[in-house]
Amino acid sequence: MISYHADGVKMPPIRRRDTSTWIKAVAATYGKKIGSIAYIFCNDDKILEVNKQYLQHNYYTDIITFDYCEDELLMGHKDTLSGDLFISLDTVRSNAIQQGTTYEEELHRVIIHGVLHLIGINDKGPGEREIMETAENKALEMKGLTILN
């Protein structure tokens, strides 16, 4: 099940059913299925608070992914993705401007970025950012969004 929540912000203009179908299709291309994923859309203040409280990071970010797949590994469901994904709409908006893309594309890029983390794709180590970007672009193409690089 995929759920969408707004915390201190207006719910972004996404088509929830279509977005959920897309997320499930992307997961399936990696041989994964969706367990329980909650998207929490928030502002920069909230994501900074979450970043400080749970990760001891004192900076803004576009997304924080809490991966609950490890719990499912213990129960033998490693093919099932579960987690909470906090997305700062403020940062998504500023990133769209910086990247010269639309708010809609950047929002969907961040939405799928969190799922790709749950799948096991990282973006912090050498060469990992490029792998993540390729996976994001492939997913956005599945959604039918234009890719600008």
BAPATOR-32307 format. One record per residue: chain; residue in one letter; z negated, x negated, y negated of N, C-alpha, C in turn. Coordinates in steps of 0.001 Angstrom, whole numbers, plus 500000, padded with zeros to 6 digits. Layout:
<nodes>
<"A", "A", <Z, X, Y>, <Z, X, Y>, <Z, X, Y>>,
...
</nodes>
This chain:
<nodes>
<"A", "M", <500000, 499168, 501178>, <500000, 500000, 500000>, <500000, 499118, 498750>>,
<"A", "I", <500806, 499482, 497804>, <500864, 498770, 496531>, <500377, 499727, 495450>>,
<"A", "S", <499393, 499273, 494677>, <498863, 500107, 493594>, <499014, 499379, 492265>>,
<"A", "Y", <499077, 500160, 491205>, <499288, 499641, 489859>, <498197, 500209, 488946>>,
<"A", "H", <497563, 499310, 488184>, <496464, 499705, 487311>, <496617, 499018, 485957>>,
<"A", "A", <496114, 499657, 484923>, <496107, 499063, 483584>, <494657, 498916, 483141>>,
<"A", "D", <494310, 497738, 482643>, <492956, 497452, 482175>, <493035, 497014, 480715>>,
<"A", "G", <492804, 497942, 479806>, <492808, 497626, 478383>, <494189, 497552, 477756>>,
<"A", "V", <495219, 497916, 478523>, <496589, 497929, 478014>, <497269, 499204, 478491>>,
<"A", "K", <498387, 499509, 477853>, <499201, 500633, 478299>, <499966, 500186, 479550>>,
<"A", "M", <500085, 501056, 480535>, <500839, 500730, 481748>, <502269, 500343, 481363>>,
<"A", "P", <502747, 499198, 481874>, <504105, 498774, 481504>, <505154, 499740, 482075>>,
<"A", "P", <506318, 499777, 481437>, <507363, 500720, 481854>, <508103, 500230, 483107>>,
<"A", "I", <507442, 500357, 484253>, <508095, 499999, 485515>, <508207, 501255, 486359>>,
<"A", "R", <509232, 501278, 487178>, <509397, 502383, 488119>, <508636, 501992, 489374>>,
<"A", "R", <507470, 502568, 489519>, <506550, 502136, 490578>, <507153, 502248, 491974>>,
<"A", "R", <507775, 503365, 492286>, <508334, 503543, 493632>, <509435, 502511, 493891>>,
<"A", "D", <510338, 502349, 492925>, <511422, 501370, 493082>, <510871, 499945, 493170>>,
<"A", "T", <509881, 499651, 492352>, <509280, 498315, 492349>, <508592, 498044, 493686>>,
<"A", "S", <507879, 499018, 494206>, <507209, 498849, 495500>, <508221, 498647, 496625>>,
<"A", "T", <509308, 499394, 496593>, <510366, 499234, 497602>, <510947, 497828, 497526>>,
<"A", "W", <511173, 497348, 496309>, <511710, 495996, 496100>, <510742, 494937, 496620>>,
<"A", "I", <509466, 495070, 496289>, <508458, 494106, 496741>, <508435, 494045, 498269>>,
<"A", "K", <508467, 495204, 498903>, <508464, 495256, 500371>, <509721, 494599, 500941>>,
<"A", "A", <510862, 494804, 500288>, <512116, 494201, 500755>, <512071, 492681, 500633>>,
<"A", "V", <511523, 492185, 499529>, <511389, 490731, 499352>, <510470, 490165, 500427>>,
<"A", "A", <509331, 490799, 500641>, <508391, 490338, 501671>, <509074, 490302, 503040>>,
<"A", "A", <509865, 491318, 503327>, <510543, 491400, 504626>, <511511, 490243, 504840>>,
<"A", "T", <512117, 489729, 503749>, <513039, 488597, 503913>, <512301, 487344, 504375>>,
<"A", "Y", <510989, 487326, 504229>, <510152, 486216, 504694>, <509408, 486580, 505981>>,
<"A", "G", <509775, 487716, 506575>, <509120, 488150, 507801>, <507712, 488667, 507579>>,
<"A", "K", <507428, 489146, 506368>, <506089, 489633, 506008>, <506137, 491123, 505708>>,
<"A", "K", <504988, 491758, 505824>, <504856, 493150, 505407>, <503689, 493256, 504430>>,
<"A", "I", <503661, 494357, 503733>, <502644, 494565, 502708>, <501440, 495272, 503311>>,
<"A", "G", <500274, 494687, 503061>, <499020, 495330, 503442>, <498527, 496118, 502249>>,
<"A", "S", <497607, 495527, 501491>, <497073, 496160, 500298>, <497211, 495194, 499124>>,
<"A", "I", <498085, 495545, 498191>, <498292, 494738, 496988>, <497996, 495609, 495781>>,
<"A", "A", <497134, 495102, 494906>, <496799, 495806, 493662>, <497261, 494959, 492486>>,
<"A", "Y", <498099, 495548, 491653>, <498498, 494917, 490397>, <497579, 495451, 489308>>,
<"A", "I", <496970, 494537, 488553>, <496130, 494913, 487433>, <496757, 494323, 486174>>,
<"A", "F", <497369, 495184, 485375>, <497987, 494751, 484124>, <496907, 494729, 483049>>,
<"A", "C", <496858, 493626, 482308>, <495788, 493456, 481324>, <496325, 492689, 480116>>,
<"A", "N", <495412, 492329, 479211>, <495788, 491540, 478040>, <495298, 490097, 478206>>,
<"A", "D", <495593, 489264, 477230>, <495203, 487855, 477303>, <493688, 487670, 477386>>,
<"A", "D", <492936, 488487, 476648>, <491475, 488345, 476684>, <490935, 488570, 478092>>,
<"A", "K", <491443, 489586, 478779>, <490971, 489899, 480126>, <491369, 488812, 481122>>,
<"A", "I", <492599, 488303, 481022>, <493016, 487294, 482002>, <492258, 485988, 481780>>,
<"A", "L", <491929, 485692, 480511>, <491109, 484508, 480229>, <489718, 484684, 480833>>,
<"A", "E", <489157, 485868, 480692>, <487844, 486164, 481271>, <487868, 485994, 482800>>,
<"A", "V", <488898, 486526, 483453>, <489030, 486402, 484911>, <489211, 484939, 485296>>,
<"A", "N", <490033, 484229, 484539>, <490298, 482813, 484818>, <489013, 481987, 484728>>,
<"A", "K", <488207, 482256, 483709>, <486938, 481534, 483549>, <485937, 481902, 484640>>,
<"A", "Q", <485802, 483206, 484884>, <484774, 483691, 485800>, <485026, 483278, 487247>>,
<"A", "Y", <486264, 483384, 487697>, <486539, 483187, 489123>, <487147, 481829, 489460>>,
<"A", "L", <487843, 481232, 488493>, <488540, 479973, 488776>, <488021, 478803, 487948>>,
<"A", "Q", <487096, 479072, 487031>, <486545, 478062, 486142>, <487652, 477349, 485341>>,
<"A", "H", <488684, 478113, 484955>, <489767, 477599, 484113>, <489629, 478236, 482732>>,
<"A", "N", <489702, 477421, 481691>, <489558, 477927, 480338>, <490904, 477932, 479626>>,
<"A", "Y", <491839, 478729, 480170>, <493152, 478847, 479532>, <493793, 480179, 479910>>,
<"A", "Y", <494777, 480551, 479082>, <495535, 481778, 479319>, <496613, 481489, 480356>>,
<"A", "T", <497021, 482522, 481062>, <498097, 482406, 482037>, <498763, 483765, 482166>>,
<"A", "D", <499931, 483792, 482784>, <500621, 485068, 482938>, <500124, 485845, 484148>>,
<"A", "I", <499732, 485135, 485219>, <499292, 485824, 486431>, <498217, 485021, 487146>>,
<"A", "I", <497279, 485743, 487717>, <496282, 485160, 488620>, <496378, 485954, 489910>>,
<"A", "T", <496573, 485246, 491008>, <496727, 485876, 492313>, <495509, 485582, 493169>>,
<"A", "F", <494839, 486630, 493585>, <493739, 486503, 494539>, <494289, 486880, 495906>>,
<"A", "D", <494361, 485905, 496782>, <494982, 486055, 498094>, <493940, 486459, 499121>>,
<"A", "Y", <494105, 487647, 499680>, <493197, 488119, 500727>, <493838, 488000, 502108>>,
<"A", "C", <494988, 487335, 502186>, <495675, 487146, 503465>, <494827, 486318, 504424>>,
<"A", "E", <494056, 485381, 503889>, <493223, 484525, 504742>, <492252, 485360, 505560>>,
<"A", "D", <491701, 486410, 504962>, <490797, 487292, 505698>, <491533, 487928, 506865>>,
<"A", "E", <492794, 488280, 506636>, <493571, 488923, 507685>, <493974, 487945, 508778>>,
<"A", "L", <494047, 486663, 508448>, <494345, 485666, 509477>, <493297, 485719, 510587>>,
<"A", "L", <492064, 485949, 510176>, <490983, 486021, 511148>, <491142, 487219, 512073>>,
<"A", "M", <491809, 488257, 511560>, <491998, 489468, 512358>, <493367, 489491, 513036>>,
<"A", "G", <494132, 488395, 512915>, <495410, 488312, 513589>, <496562, 489019, 512908>>,
<"A", "H", <496484, 489205, 511593>, <497552, 489890, 510856>, <498182, 488961, 509824>>,
<"A", "K", <498515, 487755, 510221>, <499015, 486772, 509260>, <500372, 487140, 508665>>,
<"A", "D", <501022, 488143, 509238>, <502295, 488578, 508682>, <502118, 489644, 507599>>,
<"A", "T", <500871, 490000, 507301>, <500573, 491045, 506331>, <500019, 490428, 505049>>,
<"A", "L", <500592, 490831, 503909>, <500191, 490301, 502605>, <499219, 491251, 501921>>,
<"A", "S", <498109, 490700, 501442>, <497130, 491492, 500698>, <496555, 490646, 499571>>,
<"A", "G", <496298, 491282, 498428>, <495699, 490562, 497317>, <495604, 491398, 496066>>,
<"A", "D", <494903, 490848, 495086>, <494821, 491419, 493746>, <495590, 490489, 492812>>,
<"A", "L", <496453, 491072, 491992>, <497273, 490283, 491080>, <497030, 490762, 489653>>,
<"A", "F", <496403, 489904, 488854>, <496153, 490199, 487444>, <497317, 489643, 486629>>,
<"A", "I", <497932, 490489, 485809>, <499071, 490079, 484992>, <498770, 490377, 483530>>,
<"A", "S", <498848, 489321, 482688>, <498663, 489503, 481245>, <499995, 489900, 480615>>,
<"A", "L", <500060, 491121, 480118>, <501289, 491590, 479480>, <501542, 490852, 478168>>,
<"A", "D", <500470, 490381, 477508>, <500641, 489588, 476288>, <501424, 488313, 476589>>,
<"A", "T", <501019, 487612, 477656>, <501681, 486356, 478014>, <503082, 486618, 478549>>,
<"A", "V", <503265, 487691, 479301>, <504608, 488043, 479784>, <505541, 488236, 478589>>,
<"A", "R", <505049, 488941, 477570>, <505872, 489204, 476375>, <506218, 487895, 475653>>,
<"A", "S", <505232, 487017, 475464>, <505510, 485753, 474756>, <506390, 484835, 475609>>,
<"A", "N", <506213, 484852, 476931>, <507082, 484046, 477797>, <508529, 484524, 477742>>,
<"A", "A", <508725, 485830, 477678>, <510086, 486372, 477597>, <510779, 485854, 476338>>,
<"A", "I", <510048, 485830, 475235>, <510617, 485325, 473978>, <510934, 483841, 474108>>,
<"A", "Q", <509985, 483061, 474652>, <510195, 481615, 474812>, <511354, 481306, 475757>>,
<"A", "Q", <511496, 482095, 476819>, <512535, 481849, 477815>, <513878, 482455, 477412>>,
<"A", "G", <513890, 483251, 476356>, <515128, 483882, 475913>, <515625, 484934, 476900>>,
<"A", "T", <514686, 485655, 477490>, <515033, 486688, 478453>, <514412, 488006, 478014>>,
<"A", "T", <514673, 489049, 478745>, <514106, 490347, 478378>, <512680, 490466, 478902>>,
<"A", "Y", <511924, 491334, 478272>, <510562, 491626, 478727>, <510606, 492169, 480151>>,
<"A", "E", <511564, 493055, 480441>, <511686, 493652, 481775>, <511905, 492580, 482848>>,
<"A", "E", <512829, 491645, 482577>, <513090, 490603, 483584>, <511866, 489715, 483774>>,
<"A", "E", <511234, 489325, 482681>, <510060, 488448, 482800>, <508923, 489165, 483517>>,
<"A", "L", <508735, 490449, 483236>, <507697, 491211, 483917>, <507962, 491252, 485423>>,
<"A", "H", <509189, 491507, 485805>, <509516, 491549, 487235>, <509426, 490161, 487873>>,
<"A", "R", <509761, 489127, 487106>, <509622, 487759, 487622>, <508146, 487477, 487946>>,
<"A", "V", <507260, 487875, 487053>, <505833, 487626, 487272>, <505305, 488511, 488403>>,
<"A", "I", <505762, 489758, 488455>, <505350, 490657, 489545>, <505684, 490026, 490896>>,
<"A", "I", <506888, 489490, 491041>, <507279, 488928, 492339>, <506695, 487534, 492536>>,
<"A", "H", <506415, 486826, 491459>, <505797, 485498, 491534>, <504485, 485577, 492323>>,
<"A", "G", <503679, 486588, 492023>, <502416, 486748, 492735>, <502617, 487003, 494217>>,
<"A", "V", <503612, 487813, 494558>, <503906, 488087, 495968>, <504377, 486813, 496659>>,
<"A", "L", <505180, 486020, 495969>, <505653, 484752, 496549>, <504484, 483806, 496806>>,
<"A", "H", <503482, 483832, 495936>, <502262, 483054, 496203>, <501589, 483555, 497480>>,
<"A", "L", <501495, 484875, 497641>, <500882, 485438, 498846>, <501664, 485033, 500102>>,
<"A", "I", <502974, 484909, 499962>, <503822, 484492, 501080>, <503552, 483037, 501451>>,
<"A", "G", <503111, 482260, 500447>, <502799, 480858, 500714>, <503600, 479866, 499895>>,
<"A", "I", <504355, 480357, 498928>, <505138, 479473, 498067>, <504259, 479057, 496890>>,
<"A", "N", <504143, 477751, 496680>, <503333, 477219, 495591>, <504225, 476698, 494480>>,
<"A", "D", <503614, 476371, 493335>, <504413, 475888, 492200>, <503714, 474805, 491393>>,
<"A", "K", <502714, 474169, 491964>, <501970, 473148, 491216>, <502334, 471720, 491620>>,
<"A", "G", <502725, 471504, 492857>, <503001, 470155, 493350>, <504417, 469698, 493056>>,
<"A", "P", <504719, 468429, 493375>, <506061, 467879, 493142>, <507133, 468694, 493862>>,
<"A", "G", <508135, 469130, 493104>, <509255, 469866, 493674>, <508973, 471329, 493963>>,
<"A", "E", <507717, 471744, 493873>, <507375, 473127, 494217>, <507849, 474127, 493165>>,
<"A", "R", <507840, 473726, 491896>, <508271, 474633, 490824>, <509724, 475075, 491049>>,
<"A", "E", <510568, 474145, 491452>, <511973, 474453, 491687>, <512131, 475423, 492856>>,
<"A", "I", <511329, 475221, 493915>, <511369, 476116, 495081>, <510942, 477518, 494658>>,
<"A", "M", <509884, 477606, 493845>, <509411, 478894, 493359>, <510475, 479568, 492499>>,
<"A", "E", <511088, 478828, 491588>, <512116, 479414, 490716>, <513294, 479937, 491523>>,
<"A", "T", <513700, 479196, 492542>, <514795, 479641, 493401>, <514419, 480942, 494107>>,
<"A", "A", <513188, 481001, 494625>, <512715, 482209, 495307>, <512626, 483386, 494328>>,
<"A", "E", <512152, 483130, 493113>, <512081, 484185, 492098>, <513473, 484714, 491781>>,
<"A", "N", <514420, 483789, 491566>, <515778, 484202, 491221>, <516427, 485008, 492337>>,
<"A", "K", <516209, 484594, 493573>, <516744, 485334, 494718>, <516160, 486746, 494747>>,
<"A", "A", <514856, 486855, 494499>, <514196, 488159, 494490>, <514702, 489028, 493336>>,
<"A", "L", <514879, 488423, 492158>, <515377, 489185, 491007>, <516799, 489668, 491253>>,
<"A", "E", <517590, 488869, 491954>, <518944, 489315, 492291>, <518884, 490528, 493222>>,
<"A", "M", <517923, 490533, 494137>, <517743, 491701, 495010>, <517390, 492939, 494204>>,
<"A", "K", <516679, 492753, 493099>, <516278, 493849, 492213>, <517445, 494282, 491342>>,
<"A", "G", <518449, 493410, 491213>, <519591, 493730, 490374>, <519407, 493316, 488937>>,
<"A", "L", <518483, 492373, 488692>, <518271, 491882, 487332>, <519090, 490620, 487111>>,
<"A", "T", <519562, 490456, 485912>, <520362, 489291, 485546>, <519479, 488045, 485514>>,
<"A", "I", <520011, 486947, 486023>, <519269, 485687, 486039>, <519856, 484791, 484953>>,
<"A", "L", <519016, 484338, 484038>, <519438, 483423, 482986>, <518761, 482074, 483202>>,
<"A", "N", <519512, 481060, 483462>, <518954, 479714, 483614>, <519692, 478752, 482729>>,
</nodes>
